[in-house]
Amino acid sequence: MGTDATSTKRTAGAAGNGRTHALADVRNIGIIAHIDAGKTTVSERILYYAGAIHKIGEVHEGNATMDWMVQERERGITITSAAITCEWMGKQVNLIDTPGHVDFTVEVERALRVLDGAVGVFCAVAGVQPQSETVWRQADRYQVPRIAFVNKMDRMGADFGRVVGELKSKLKANAIPLQLPIGASETFRGAVDLIGMKAVTYRDEDLGSEPQVSDIPAELADEAKAAREAMVEAIAEADEAFADLYLSGEELKADDIHAALRRCVVGRKAVPVLCGTALRDKGVQPLLDAVVRYLPSPLDVPAVEGTEIRTGKTVQRPADDTAPLAGLIFKVAADPYLGRLLYVRVYSGVLRKGMNVWNPRTRTRDRVMRLIRMHSNEQLDTDAIYAGEIGVLGGIGKFTTGDTVCAEQAQIALDRIEFPEPVMFMAIEPKSRADKDKLGEALQMLSDEDPTCRVRTDEETGQTIVSGMGELHLDILRDRLVREFKVPANTGKPMVSYCETVTGEADGRHTFDREIGGKRQAATVELHVSPMERGKGNLVEVKPPRNTIPPEFCAPIEQGVQDAILTGVVARFPMQDVHVRITGGGILDPDSATETAFRTAAILAFREAAEAAAPELLEPIMSVELVTPPEYTGDLMGDLNGRRGQVREMTMRGDMQVISANVPLAEMFGYATAIRSLSRGRASYSMEPEEFAVVPRAVKESILNR
């Protein structure tokens, strides 16, 4: 199964000058999926068959190469994205294995921001699950081309056709199967290659290393012929050039189909679908073939865009070693020996050891002391990272997640990565006074690594508050403090992070006039507060009428409003979905107009308006998918109702009942134990953040009275 020759007008990055592969032969891909769909197992087989590792690690045995953290191996889940480089069919594949658990969705977000393509892994039994939809939407947002792999075909209840149908119905993907399974469940032994019209099967004794190519079994001949015709028609509908060839009646060659599929995938017009069972070593080599055949190189995706610092204009930087340097720091990791490691995607130019780089955010210059290529958690030193490649910077202190690395003489700021707001928090304190500084330093390093780990100090109680994406996320943070940073700490019970909003409109006006430090400080600010559409965030417009507020005081006013939004007016929770418009104000005395006066007046005017605009508490609502044998449906539905749950739909998946519901996060504590008891351990569930909704009055009163 050889690769098709892919032509490109851009010739930048030919092999040579230190490059191991031409830019057209580089693939930056990620593995994305719902938890337990088999991402890490697929990654292990990819590395094994590509020769990057010589022994297959297993998630269930706690020795998977990509799951290198102690917490990952203990729990059998992926927590942090792991990067590794391998080679297949002459192509350099930079692979990132991402987490599937909703608490670590930030890892998927930042990986997809810098990847050129992705492999979506789906369980052949469970199909498209809630987190599958989340990561698919993330990939849509970053316009990442994808192929799909239906895994676990050896499991009881595996149904390739149903999963393809769900890809189309639930994800709205133009899913085009390239294979037809041979057998299912315990009889699964391979697949029919619909392009080459050959059967590809695997032997257990050689761990599937040598796929056996043979004629299609007679009992599948008619089905395979029909499936191929459906595949060809689907490609023709998506690709005009191929449609002309198809309608001409000429014989369709494999190279023609491969070329058309590549155009469809790069243009995000189609998602090829393959199948296999990674745990049983079947179907991974054709997946690798598809990765290098169909997923784009850095030359095939649009040039990255950013803001030119000196002019403020939007400019593009092509994937070219000779262009000015532009790279994005998409992840920060703490290494006990090397310190801070900065994962960087170089979009243009070459990042070389010893060169000076510029940080547009801090407006500072740094010297590159060390460059590393990552092999999971192993470091391999290198002298340069070229355009289109992913590597690691070591020994640089002032960069953080989302920062741009660029040349000082050609400054550019790439778009930063947007991260979700944390939904849970816990109080934390050192076990001894001597550990106070160590705890602060450790929490700072954790928040540098993970933008969804937020640390703040409660002004009333003086407690240190750590916020995260869920119970598991907070548990991992607590565990890492003890194991990695050697800081014993006492933690409180995880609690839900509520928010506040306004449901009406109101005006606020405040005049601040006070003597501070022997100097009068006075100013007036008028503003209007109104609600935004749910989920749209906050908007502060500081455009007062002319000749009312001097321009130099607009920034302090905006800062004051932002500070007031962070503390809320109902229960001191941050506010969201609030629109604030400065409508006026003025100076009482030119000598008393100060930044402090305007900032304070803005804070108090906002609080006055927000209190009059029908403020409410918001709580995070989770989308819950519950899978259970039908006989337990009644008991589980009753439990959901008791948790203020609202059932959206009920469907059958094989012989299992699937219940989809929206449930407040505050009611989901201890849910795993509850469903285990109600279903005798036979039901399972998954959940992900759905939205924020107004808290019912009775619940609001109980929160305020705590």
C-alpha positions as CSV (number, residue, x, y, z in Angstrom):
1,M,0.0,0.0,0.0
2,G,2.3,2.8,-1.2
3,T,1.8,6.5,-0.8
4,D,0.5,8.7,-3.6
5,A,2.8,11.4,-4.9
6,T,1.5,14.7,-3.6
7,S,2.5,17.8,-5.5
8,T,2.7,21.3,-4.0
9,K,3.5,24.7,-5.3
10,R,5.5,25.5,-2.2
11,T,8.8,23.8,-2.1
12,A,10.0,25.2,1.3
13,G,11.6,22.7,3.6
14,A,13.3,20.3,1.3
15,A,15.2,17.7,3.2
16,G,18.7,18.9,4.0
17,N,20.3,21.7,6.0
18,G,19.7,19.6,9.1
19,R,16.2,18.5,8.3
20,T,15.6,14.7,8.4
21,H,12.5,14.9,6.3
22,A,11.1,17.4,3.7
23,L,8.3,19.5,4.9
24,A,5.8,17.8,2.6
25,D,6.7,14.5,4.4
26,V,5.9,15.8,7.9
27,R,2.6,14.9,9.6
28,N,1.6,16.6,12.9
29,I,-1.3,14.5,14.2
30,G,-3.3,13.9,17.4
31,I,-5.3,11.0,18.7
32,I,-8.6,12.2,20.1
33,A,-11.6,10.3,21.6
34,H,-13.9,9.7,24.5
35,I,-12.3,8.1,27.6
36,D,-11.8,4.3,27.2
37,A,-12.2,4.3,23.4
38,G,-8.6,3.1,23.2
39,K,-6.5,6.1,22.2
40,T,-3.4,5.2,24.1
41,T,-3.6,1.5,23.0
42,V,-3.8,2.7,19.4
43,S,-0.8,5.0,20.0
44,E,1.2,2.2,21.5
45,R,0.6,0.0,18.4
46,I,1.5,2.9,16.0
47,L,4.8,3.4,17.8
48,Y,5.5,-0.4,17.8
49,Y,4.8,-1.0,14.1
50,A,6.7,2.2,13.2
51,G,9.7,1.0,15.1
52,A,9.7,3.8,17.7
53,I,9.4,1.2,20.6
54,H,10.3,-2.5,20.6
55,K,7.9,-3.7,23.3
56,I,4.2,-2.9,23.4
57,G,3.1,-1.3,26.6
58,E,-0.5,-1.8,27.8
59,V,-2.7,0.7,29.6
60,H,-4.2,-2.0,31.8
61,E,-0.8,-3.2,32.9
62,G,0.4,0.4,33.7
63,N,3.4,0.4,31.3
64,A,2.1,2.3,28.3
65,T,4.8,4.5,26.7
66,M,2.5,7.5,26.3
67,D,1.1,7.3,29.8
68,W,4.3,8.1,31.7
69,M,3.0,9.9,34.7
70,V,2.6,7.8,37.9
71,Q,-1.0,9.0,38.2
72,E,-1.8,7.9,34.7
73,R,-0.4,4.4,35.2
74,E,-2.2,3.9,38.5
75,R,-5.6,5.0,37.1
76,G,-5.2,3.6,33.6
77,I,-6.2,6.9,32.0
78,T,-4.4,9.6,30.1
79,I,-4.0,12.9,32.0
80,T,-1.5,14.9,30.0
81,S,-0.8,15.0,26.3
82,A,2.3,13.1,25.4
83,A,4.3,13.9,22.2
84,I,6.5,11.4,20.3
85,T,8.0,11.2,16.8
86,C,8.1,8.1,14.6
87,E,8.5,7.3,10.9
88,W,6.1,5.4,8.5
89,M,6.6,4.9,4.8
90,G,9.3,7.6,4.7
91,K,7.1,10.2,6.5
92,Q,7.9,11.8,9.8
93,V,4.9,11.4,12.1
94,N,4.8,13.7,15.1
95,L,2.1,12.1,17.3
96,I,0.3,13.6,20.3
97,D,-1.9,11.3,22.4
98,T,-4.6,13.4,24.2
99,P,-6.7,12.6,27.2
100,G,-10.3,11.5,26.9
101,H,-11.5,12.4,30.4
102,V,-13.6,15.6,30.5
103,D,-11.5,17.0,33.4
104,F,-8.5,17.2,31.1
105,T,-10.1,18.7,28.0
106,V,-7.6,21.6,28.1
107,E,-5.0,19.1,26.9
108,V,-7.1,18.4,23.8
109,E,-7.8,22.0,23.2
110,R,-4.2,23.1,23.1
111,A,-3.0,20.0,21.1
112,L,-5.6,20.6,18.4
113,R,-4.5,24.3,18.2
114,V,-1.1,23.2,16.9
115,L,-1.9,20.0,15.0
116,D,-2.5,19.7,11.2
117,G,-4.6,16.5,11.4
118,A,-6.3,14.2,13.9
119,V,-7.4,10.5,14.2
120,G,-10.7,10.2,16.0
121,V,-11.0,6.8,17.8
122,F,-14.4,5.4,18.5
123,C,-15.5,2.3,20.4
124,A,-17.2,-0.2,18.1
125,V,-19.7,-1.0,20.9
126,A,-20.4,2.4,22.5
127,G,-20.1,4.4,19.3
128,V,-20.1,8.2,19.4
129,Q,-20.1,9.2,23.1
130,P,-20.4,12.6,24.8
131,Q,-16.7,13.4,25.0
132,S,-16.4,12.2,21.4
133,E,-18.7,15.0,20.4
134,T,-16.8,17.5,22.5
135,V,-13.4,16.7,21.0
136,W,-15.0,16.6,17.5
137,R,-16.4,20.2,18.1
138,Q,-12.9,21.3,19.2
139,A,-11.4,19.9,16.0
140,D,-14.2,21.7,14.0
141,R,-13.3,25.0,15.8
142,Y,-9.6,24.7,14.8
143,Q,-10.6,23.4,11.3
144,V,-8.5,20.2,11.8
145,P,-8.8,17.5,9.0
146,R,-9.7,14.0,10.4
147,I,-9.8,10.3,9.8
148,A,-11.8,7.9,12.0
149,F,-10.8,4.6,13.4
150,V,-13.5,2.3,14.8
151,N,-11.7,0.4,17.6
152,K,-12.6,-2.6,19.7
153,M,-14.1,-4.6,16.9
154,D,-13.4,-7.7,18.9
155,R,-15.8,-6.8,21.7
156,M,-19.2,-8.3,22.1
157,G,-21.8,-6.0,20.5
158,A,-19.4,-4.4,18.1
159,D,-21.2,-2.8,15.1
160,F,-19.1,-1.0,12.5
161,G,-22.1,0.1,10.4
162,R,-23.9,1.6,13.4
163,V,-20.9,3.7,14.4
164,V,-20.5,5.0,10.8
165,G,-24.2,6.0,11.0
166,E,-23.6,7.8,14.3
167,L,-20.6,9.7,12.8
168,K,-23.0,11.0,10.2
169,S,-26.0,11.7,12.4
170,K,-24.4,12.9,15.6
171,L,-21.2,14.5,14.4
172,K,-22.5,15.6,10.9
173,A,-19.4,14.1,9.4
174,N,-19.3,12.9,5.8
175,A,-18.0,9.5,6.9
176,I,-16.7,7.3,4.1
177,P,-15.9,3.7,5.1
178,L,-12.7,2.4,3.3
179,Q,-13.0,-1.0,4.8
180,L,-15.5,-3.8,5.4
181,P,-15.0,-5.8,8.6
182,I,-14.3,-9.5,8.3
183,G,-16.2,-11.0,11.3
184,A,-17.2,-9.2,14.5
185,S,-16.8,-9.7,18.2
186,E,-14.7,-12.8,18.9
187,T,-14.6,-13.8,15.1
188,F,-13.1,-10.5,14.0
189,R,-9.9,-11.1,12.1
190,G,-9.4,-8.3,9.7
191,A,-11.1,-6.2,7.0
192,V,-11.7,-5.9,3.3
193,D,-9.7,-3.1,1.7
194,L,-12.3,-1.5,-0.5
195,I,-9.8,0.4,-2.5
196,G,-7.5,-2.5,-3.3
197,M,-10.4,-5.1,-3.1
198,K,-8.3,-7.5,-1.0
199,A,-8.8,-9.1,2.4
200,V,-6.3,-8.1,5.0
201,T,-6.1,-10.3,8.1
202,Y,-3.7,-10.7,11.0
203,R,-2.0,-13.5,13.0
204,D,-1.9,-13.5,16.8
205,E,1.5,-15.2,16.9
206,D,3.4,-12.2,15.4
207,L,1.4,-9.5,17.2
208,G,-0.2,-8.6,13.8
209,S,3.2,-7.4,12.5
210,E,2.8,-9.1,9.1
211,P,-0.7,-8.4,7.7
212,Q,-1.9,-11.3,5.4
213,V,-3.3,-10.1,2.1
214,S,-5.6,-12.5,0.2
215,D,-8.7,-12.7,-1.9
216,I,-12.0,-11.5,-0.5
217,P,-13.9,-14.4,1.2
218,A,-16.7,-15.6,-1.1
219,E,-19.4,-14.9,1.4
220,L,-18.4,-11.2,1.5
221,A,-17.8,-10.7,-2.2
222,D,-21.2,-9.2,-3.0
223,E,-21.3,-7.0,0.1
224,A,-17.7,-5.8,-0.6
225,K,-18.7,-4.9,-4.2
226,A,-21.6,-2.9,-3.0
227,A,-19.6,-1.2,-0.3
228,R,-16.9,-0.2,-2.8
229,E,-19.5,1.3,-5.1
230,A,-20.9,3.3,-2.2
231,M,-17.4,4.5,-1.3
232,V,-16.6,5.6,-4.8
233,E,-20.0,7.4,-5.2
234,A,-19.4,9.2,-1.8
235,I,-15.9,10.4,-2.9
236,A,-17.3,11.5,-6.3
237,E,-20.0,13.6,-4.5
238,A,-17.2,15.3,-2.4
239,D,-14.6,15.8,-5.1
240,E,-15.4,17.4,-8.5
241,A,-12.2,16.2,-10.3
242,F,-12.9,12.6,-9.2
243,A,-16.5,12.9,-10.2
244,D,-15.5,13.7,-13.7
245,L,-13.2,10.7,-13.8
246,Y,-16.0,8.5,-12.3
247,L,-18.6,9.7,-14.8
248,S,-16.3,9.2,-17.8
249,G,-16.5,5.4,-17.2
250,E,-12.7,5.0,-17.1
251,E,-11.3,2.3,-14.8
252,L,-10.6,3.8,-11.4
253,K,-7.1,3.2,-10.2
254,A,-6.1,3.0,-6.6
255,D,-3.9,6.1,-7.0
256,D,-6.8,8.1,-8.3
257,I,-8.9,7.2,-5.3
258,H,-6.1,7.9,-2.9
259,A,-5.5,11.3,-4.5
260,A,-9.2,12.2,-4.4
261,L,-9.5,11.1,-0.7
262,R,-6.5,13.3,0.2
263,R,-8.1,16.3,-1.4
264,C,-11.3,15.6,0.4
265,V,-9.6,15.2,3.8
266,V,-7.4,18.2,3.5
267,G,-10.4,20.3,2.4
268,R,-12.4,18.8,5.3
269,K,-15.0,17.5,2.9
270,A,-14.8,13.9,4.1
271,V,-13.8,11.6,6.9
272,P,-12.4,8.2,5.8
273,V,-13.4,5.5,8.3
274,L,-11.3,2.4,9.1
275,C,-11.7,-0.4,11.7
276,G,-9.7,-2.7,13.9
277,T,-8.9,-3.7,17.4
278,A,-5.7,-2.2,18.7
279,L,-5.6,-4.4,21.8
280,R,-5.6,-7.5,19.6
281,D,-3.1,-6.0,17.1
282,K,-5.4,-5.8,14.2
283,G,-6.0,-2.9,11.8
284,V,-3.3,-0.4,12.9
285,Q,-1.0,-0.6,9.8
286,P,-3.8,0.5,7.4
287,L,-4.6,3.3,9.8
288,L,-0.9,4.4,9.6
289,D,-1.1,4.2,5.8
290,A,-4.2,6.4,5.9
291,V,-2.4,8.9,8.2
292,V,0.4,9.5,5.8
293,R,-1.7,9.2,2.7
294,Y,-4.6,11.5,3.6
295,L,-3.8,13.8,6.5
296,P,-2.1,17.1,5.5
297,S,1.5,18.2,5.8
298,P,2.2,21.7,7.1
299,L,2.3,22.8,3.5
300,D,-1.3,21.7,2.9
301,V,-2.9,23.8,5.6
302,P,-3.4,27.6,5.5
303,A,-0.5,29.7,6.6
304,V,-0.7,30.7,10.2
305,E,-2.1,34.2,10.9
306,G,-1.1,36.7,13.6
307,T,-0.9,40.4,14.4
308,E,2.2,42.3,13.4
309,I,3.2,44.1,16.5
310,R,4.5,47.3,14.9
311,T,1.6,47.9,12.5
312,G,-1.3,46.1,14.2
313,K,-2.2,44.4,10.9
314,T,-3.0,40.8,10.4
315,V,-0.2,39.0,8.5
316,Q,0.5,35.4,7.4
317,R,3.6,33.4,8.0
318,P,4.1,30.5,5.6
319,A,5.5,27.1,6.6
320,D,9.0,28.0,5.3
321,D,12.4,27.6,6.9
322,T,13.5,30.9,5.3
323,A,10.6,32.9,6.6
324,P,10.9,34.9,9.9
325,L,10.5,32.8,13.0
326,A,7.0,32.4,14.4
327,G,6.1,29.7,16.9
328,L,3.4,29.1,19.6
329,I,4.0,27.8,23.1
330,F,1.1,25.5,23.6
331,K,2.1,23.7,26.7
332,V,4.2,24.2,29.8
333,A,5.5,21.2,31.8
334,A,7.6,21.0,35.0
335,D,10.5,18.6,35.0
336,P,12.2,17.8,38.4
337,Y,15.6,18.0,36.8
338,L,15.3,20.3,33.8
339,G,12.8,22.8,35.3
340,R,10.2,24.4,33.0
341,L,9.8,22.7,29.6
342,L,7.9,24.7,26.9
343,Y,6.3,22.7,24.1
344,V,6.4,24.8,20.9
345,R,5.0,24.4,17.4
346,V,7.2,26.2,15.0
347,Y,5.0,27.6,12.1
348,S,7.7,29.4,10.1
349,G,11.4,29.9,10.3
350,V,13.9,27.8,12.3
351,L,14.3,27.8,16.1
352,R,18.0,27.3,16.7
353,K,19.9,26.6,19.9
354,G,21.8,29.7,21.0
355,M,19.6,32.2,19.2
356,N,17.7,35.1,20.7
357,V,13.9,35.0,20.6
358,W,11.3,37.6,21.4
359,N,8.1,37.4,23.6
360,P,5.6,40.0,22.3
361,R,3.5,39.6,25.5
362,T,6.2,40.5,27.9
363,R,8.3,42.5,25.4
364,T,11.4,40.7,26.5
365,R,14.2,38.9,24.8
366,D,15.4,35.4,25.8
367,R,18.2,33.2,24.7
368,V,17.5,29.6,23.6
369,M,19.7,27.5,25.8
370,R,18.3,24.0,25.1
371,L,16.2,22.4,22.4
372,I,14.6,19.0,22.9
373,R,12.7,16.5,20.9
374,M,10.3,14.5,23.1
375,H,9.9,10.7,23.2
376,S,7.0,10.6,25.6
377,N,8.9,11.7,28.8
378,E,12.4,11.0,27.4
379,Q,14.4,14.0,26.1
380,L,16.6,13.9,23.0
381,D,18.7,17.1,22.5
382,T,18.7,18.8,19.1
383,D,20.2,21.9,17.6
384,A,17.2,23.1,15.7
385,I,13.4,22.8,15.3
386,Y,12.3,23.6,11.8
387,A,9.1,25.0,10.3
388,G,6.2,22.6,10.7
389,E,7.8,20.7,13.6
390,I,7.0,20.3,17.3
391,G,9.7,20.4,19.9
392,V,10.5,21.6,23.4
393,L,12.4,24.7,24.7
394,G,14.3,24.3,28.0
395,G,15.8,26.9,30.3
396,I,13.5,29.8,29.4
397,G,11.6,31.4,32.2
398,K,9.2,34.1,31.1
399,F,7.1,32.3,28.5
400,T,3.8,30.7,29.3
401,T,1.0,28.8,27.6
402,G,-0.3,30.7,24.6
403,D,2.8,33.0,24.1
404,T,4.4,33.5,20.7
405,V,8.0,32.9,20.1
406,C,9.3,35.1,17.3
407,A,12.2,37.1,15.9
408,E,12.7,40.5,17.4
409,Q,13.2,42.1,14.0
410,A,9.9,40.6,12.8
411,Q,7.6,40.7,15.7
412,I,4.2,38.9,15.5
413,A,1.6,37.7,18.0
414,L,-0.3,34.6,17.1
415,D,-3.8,34.1,18.4
416,R,-3.8,32.8,22.0
417,I,-5.6,29.6,23.1
418,E,-9.0,30.0,24.7
419,F,-9.5,27.8,27.8
420,P,-12.8,26.8,29.6
421,E,-13.6,28.2,33.0
422,P,-13.1,25.8,36.0
423,V,-16.3,24.4,37.5
424,M,-15.0,23.1,40.9
425,F,-12.7,24.4,43.7
426,M,-11.2,23.4,47.0
427,A,-9.4,25.1,49.8
428,I,-5.8,24.2,50.5
429,E,-3.3,24.9,53.2
430,P,0.2,23.7,54.1
431,K,0.5,21.2,56.9
432,S,3.1,23.3,58.6
433,R,4.1,27.0,58.5
434,A,7.5,26.0,57.1
435,D,5.8,24.6,53.9
436,K,3.9,27.8,53.1
437,D,6.4,29.2,50.6
438,K,6.9,25.7,49.0
439,L,3.2,25.4,48.6
440,G,2.9,28.7,46.9
441,E,5.8,27.9,44.5
442,A,4.3,24.5,43.7
443,L,0.8,25.9,43.0
444,Q,2.4,28.5,40.8
445,M,4.2,25.8,38.7
446,L,0.9,23.8,38.5
447,S,-1.1,26.8,37.2
448,D,1.7,27.6,34.7
449,E,1.4,24.0,33.4
450,D,-2.4,23.9,33.4
451,P,-4.4,27.0,32.5
452,T,-7.5,25.5,34.0
453,C,-5.9,25.2,37.4
454,R,-6.6,28.6,38.9
455,V,-5.2,29.7,42.3
456,R,-6.5,32.7,44.3
457,T,-6.7,33.9,47.9
458,D,-10.0,34.4,49.5
459,E,-10.0,38.0,50.7
460,E,-12.4,37.3,53.7
461,T,-10.9,34.1,55.0
462,G,-7.3,34.3,53.7
463,Q,-7.6,30.7,52.4
464,T,-5.9,29.6,49.3
465,I,-8.4,28.4,46.8
466,V,-7.6,26.0,43.9
467,S,-10.1,25.7,41.0
468,G,-10.2,23.0,38.4
469,M,-12.4,21.1,35.9
470,G,-13.7,18.4,38.2
471,E,-13.2,16.1,41.2
472,L,-10.6,14.0,39.4
473,H,-8.7,17.0,38.2
474,L,-8.5,18.4,41.8
475,D,-7.5,15.0,43.1
476,I,-4.6,14.7,40.5
477,L,-3.4,18.2,41.5
478,R,-3.5,17.3,45.2
479,D,-1.6,14.0,44.4
480,R,1.1,15.8,42.3
481,L,1.7,18.3,45.1
482,V,2.7,15.5,47.4
483,R,4.5,13.2,45.0
484,E,6.3,15.6,42.6
485,F,6.7,18.7,44.7
486,K,7.0,17.0,48.1
487,V,4.6,19.5,49.7
488,P,2.2,17.9,52.2
489,A,-1.0,19.9,52.3
490,N,-4.5,19.8,53.9
491,T,-7.4,20.2,51.4
492,G,-11.0,20.9,51.9
493,K,-13.9,19.0,50.2
494,P,-14.3,19.8,46.5
495,M,-17.1,22.3,45.9
496,V,-19.0,23.6,42.8
497,S,-17.8,26.9,41.3
498,Y,-21.0,28.9,40.9
499,C,-21.2,32.1,38.9
500,E,-23.4,35.1,39.0
501,T,-25.1,37.1,36.2
502,V,-27.8,39.7,35.7
503,T,-31.2,39.0,34.3
504,G,-32.4,42.6,33.9
505,E,-31.0,46.0,33.0
506,A,-30.1,48.9,35.3
507,D,-28.1,52.1,35.4
508,G,-25.5,52.9,38.1
509,R,-23.9,56.2,39.1
510,H,-21.3,56.8,41.7
511,T,-19.2,59.8,42.8
512,F,-16.1,58.9,44.7
513,D,-14.8,61.9,46.7
514,R,-12.3,61.1,49.4
515,E,-9.0,62.4,50.8
516,I,-6.3,59.8,50.6
517,G,-2.8,60.5,51.9
518,G,-3.6,64.2,52.3
519,K,-4.7,64.5,48.7
520,R,-8.3,64.8,47.5
521,Q,-9.3,62.1,44.9
522,A,-12.6,62.6,43.2
523,A,-14.4,61.4,40.1
524,T,-17.9,60.3,38.8
525,V,-18.7,57.3,36.7
526,E,-22.1,56.4,35.1
527,L,-22.7,53.0,33.4
528,H,-25.4,50.7,32.2
529,V,-25.5,47.0,32.9
530,S,-27.5,44.4,30.8
531,P,-27.4,40.6,30.3
532,M,-25.5,38.9,27.4
533,E,-26.7,35.8,25.7
534,R,-25.8,32.8,27.9
535,G,-22.3,31.5,27.2
536,K,-21.1,34.7,25.4
537,G,-18.9,35.9,28.2
538,N,-18.5,39.5,29.4
539,L,-18.3,42.7,27.4
540,V,-17.1,46.0,28.8
541,E,-17.4,49.1,26.5
542,V,-15.6,52.2,27.7
543,K,-16.8,54.8,25.2
544,P,-18.1,57.7,27.2
545,P,-19.6,60.8,25.5
546,R,-16.9,63.3,24.4
547,N,-15.7,65.9,26.8
548,T,-16.9,63.9,29.9
549,I,-14.0,61.6,30.8
550,P,-10.4,62.3,29.7
551,P,-9.1,59.4,27.6
552,E,-6.3,58.6,30.0
553,F,-8.8,57.5,32.6
554,C,-10.6,55.0,30.4
555,A,-8.2,52.2,31.1
556,P,-8.6,52.5,35.0
557,I,-12.4,52.6,34.6
558,E,-12.3,49.3,32.5
559,Q,-9.9,47.8,35.1
560,G,-12.3,48.8,37.9
561,V,-15.3,47.2,36.1
562,Q,-13.3,44.0,35.4
563,D,-12.3,43.8,39.1
564,A,-15.9,44.3,40.2
565,I,-17.1,41.5,37.8
566,L,-14.7,39.1,39.5
567,T,-16.3,39.5,42.9
568,G,-20.0,39.6,42.1
569,V,-22.8,41.0,44.1
570,V,-24.9,38.0,45.4
571,A,-22.4,35.7,47.0
572,R,-19.0,37.0,45.8
573,F,-18.8,34.5,42.9
574,P,-17.4,35.8,39.5
575,M,-20.0,37.2,37.1
576,Q,-20.4,36.1,33.5
577,D,-22.6,37.0,30.5
578,V,-22.7,40.6,31.6
579,H,-22.6,43.6,29.2
580,V,-21.3,46.9,30.8
581,R,-21.4,50.2,28.9
582,I,-19.9,53.4,30.3
583,T,-22.5,56.1,29.6
584,G,-20.9,59.1,31.3
585,G,-19.1,60.6,34.2
586,G,-16.8,63.5,34.9
587,I,-14.3,65.4,36.9
588,L,-15.2,67.3,40.0
589,D,-12.0,69.2,40.2
590,P,-9.1,68.9,37.7
591,D,-6.6,68.6,40.6
592,S,-8.4,65.7,42.2
593,A,-8.9,63.5,39.1
594,T,-6.8,60.4,39.6
595,E,-6.7,56.9,38.3
596,T,-7.6,55.6,41.7
597,A,-10.7,57.8,41.9
598,F,-12.1,56.7,38.5
599,R,-11.3,53.0,39.2
600,T,-13.0,53.1,42.6
601,A,-16.0,55.0,41.2
602,A,-16.4,52.4,38.4
603,I,-16.4,49.5,40.9
604,L,-19.1,51.1,43.1
605,A,-21.2,52.2,40.1
606,F,-21.1,48.7,38.7
607,R,-22.1,47.1,42.1
608,E,-25.0,49.6,42.3
609,A,-26.3,48.7,38.8
610,A,-25.7,45.0,39.1
611,E,-27.7,44.8,42.4
612,A,-30.6,46.6,40.6
613,A,-30.4,44.4,37.5
614,A,-32.0,41.2,39.1
615,P,-28.8,39.3,39.8
616,E,-28.9,35.5,39.9
617,L,-26.6,32.6,40.7
618,L,-25.6,30.3,37.9
619,E,-24.6,26.7,38.3
620,P,-22.8,24.3,35.9
621,I,-25.0,21.8,34.2
622,M,-23.5,18.5,33.0
623,S,-24.6,16.5,30.0
624,V,-24.8,12.9,31.3
625,E,-25.0,9.7,29.3
626,L,-26.1,6.7,31.3
627,V,-25.8,3.2,29.8
628,T,-27.7,0.5,31.7
629,P,-29.4,-2.9,31.2
630,P,-33.1,-2.1,30.7
631,E,-34.3,-3.7,33.9
632,Y,-32.6,-1.0,36.0
633,T,-34.0,1.9,34.0
634,G,-36.8,2.8,36.4
635,D,-34.5,3.0,39.5
636,L,-31.9,5.0,37.7
637,M,-34.5,7.4,36.3
638,G,-35.9,7.9,39.8
639,D,-32.4,8.7,41.0
640,L,-31.8,11.2,38.2
641,N,-35.1,13.0,39.1
642,G,-34.0,13.2,42.7
643,R,-30.8,15.0,41.5
644,R,-32.8,17.6,39.6
645,G,-32.0,15.9,36.3
646,Q,-33.8,16.5,33.0
647,V,-33.9,13.6,30.6
648,R,-33.3,14.7,27.0
649,E,-33.8,11.3,25.2
650,M,-33.8,7.6,25.7
651,T,-32.5,5.2,23.0
652,M,-31.4,1.5,22.7
653,R,-27.8,0.7,21.9
654,G,-27.9,-3.0,21.2
655,D,-29.4,-4.6,24.3
656,M,-28.5,-1.6,26.5
657,Q,-30.7,1.4,27.4
658,V,-29.0,4.8,26.9
659,I,-30.3,7.7,28.9
660,S,-29.2,11.2,28.0
661,A,-29.9,13.9,30.6
662,N,-28.8,17.3,31.9
663,V,-28.0,17.3,35.6
664,P,-26.5,20.0,37.9
665,L,-22.9,19.3,38.7
666,A,-23.7,20.0,42.4
667,E,-25.9,16.9,42.4
668,M,-23.4,14.5,40.8
669,F,-21.2,14.0,43.9
670,G,-21.1,10.3,44.7
671,Y,-23.0,9.4,41.6
672,A,-20.6,6.5,40.6
673,T,-21.3,4.8,43.9
674,A,-25.1,5.4,43.6
675,I,-25.4,3.8,40.1
676,R,-23.2,0.9,41.1
677,S,-25.5,0.2,44.0
678,L,-28.7,0.7,41.9
679,S,-27.6,-1.5,39.0
680,R,-25.5,-4.1,40.8
681,G,-22.4,-2.7,39.1
682,R,-23.8,-3.2,35.5
683,A,-24.5,0.5,34.6
684,S,-21.9,3.1,33.6
685,Y,-22.0,6.8,32.9
686,S,-20.0,9.7,31.4
687,M,-20.5,13.4,31.7
688,E,-19.2,16.7,30.3
689,P,-20.0,20.4,30.9
690,E,-23.0,21.5,28.9
691,E,-24.0,25.0,30.1
692,F,-24.5,27.3,33.0
693,A,-28.1,27.8,34.2
694,V,-29.9,29.9,36.8
695,V,-30.1,28.2,40.2
696,P,-33.6,27.5,41.5
697,R,-34.7,29.8,44.3
698,A,-34.7,27.1,47.0
699,V,-31.2,26.0,46.1
700,K,-30.0,29.6,45.9
701,E,-31.2,30.2,49.5
702,S,-29.4,27.2,50.8
703,I,-26.2,28.3,49.1
704,L,-26.5,31.8,50.6
705,N,-27.2,30.4,54.0
706,R,-24.2,28.1,54.1
